[in-house]
Amino acid sequence: MPLELNLNLASFTEKHRAVPLQPNTIYDVLILGGGPAALAAAVYCMRKGVKTGLISKDIGGQVIETAGIENYIGYKYIEGRELVDKFRDQVKQFEIGYSEGLKATSITSDNIKKVYLEDGNFYQVKALVIATGKSSRKLNVPGEKKLTGKGVAYCAICDAPLFAGKRVAVVGGGNSGIEAAIDLAKVAEYVTLIQFRDKLTGDKVLIDRLDIFNNVTILLEHEVLEINGTEKVESIVVKDRKSDEKKQIDAQGVFIEIGLIPNTDFVKGIVELNQYGEIKVDCACRTNVPGIFAAGDVTSVPFKQIVIAAGEGAKAALSACDYVLKV
């Protein structure tokens, strides 16, 4: 059955033509996510002329939390937020069904699949592309949840300016932790970097950059036991893993940078996941369920990079469109 061609010249000249998702419509392809994989998939689906919808809790994904990008082809340097704005504008030039602000809570695997959102509404689709990315891993210590947004933060790029002249702690010694410490050292009075392991695990170029600051202390083989404060963060308690000695560190902010977890809770029991909770896909971004595809950091594809996510999103879209043509 031929697909309806939705494209026309206006699609490429008008700035924003996105329309609200329609609950009573059966879409050809629905894309879940708002990062480079999801947005690239949206562009490719719309260019193919299939009836497409995009559902995203937050447009941008991890890219919006990235200060500077120097390895995305076509740009010597671009800020993460600026790149996301370009992605968004490119998607919204099409008359795509669009929902932002609500995340998917569950899906079905029938021939006509259903995607349920937080508000209880659901949308129907022939082919589904899951590109929901990853989110920050939590410490799960006393005080963390209570003080999130009150000094506990997961994005130094977003929140560092709020801690100018204050004492802060950064938890995590990988690339994201070191980058956060660098950003904070530029504005904060003092930064304490806490690493669970016996060495920093970030890239040498970042470690060397951190070394130039004289307002940074690095605590190796330490762990955070609790975050204290009534209305705002006031201090943290850490333990030396070698001596078991505990001490309290004054801090008005705690930035937690201990890795990411895939956003796959809503598909557990539907599609196959690997040991890390990522969606297992083949070389065409197919999952083990016909008509369900996945792309980007949420999948088992290695090397989590913006350019790779975008490429995988394009591939997933083409696979989904091919599937729709054949069902």
Helices and strands as residue ranges (DSSP letters): G 9-12, E 19-20, E 26-32, H 36-48, E 52-56, G 61-65, E 68-69, E 78-79, H 80-92, E 97-100, E 104-107, E 113-117, E 122-130, E 134-136, E 152-153, H 156-159, G 160-163, E 167-171, H 175-185, E 190-195, H 204-210, E 216-220, E 222-228, E 235-240, E 246-250, E 253-256, E 260-262, G 265-267, E 292-294, G 296-298, H 306-326
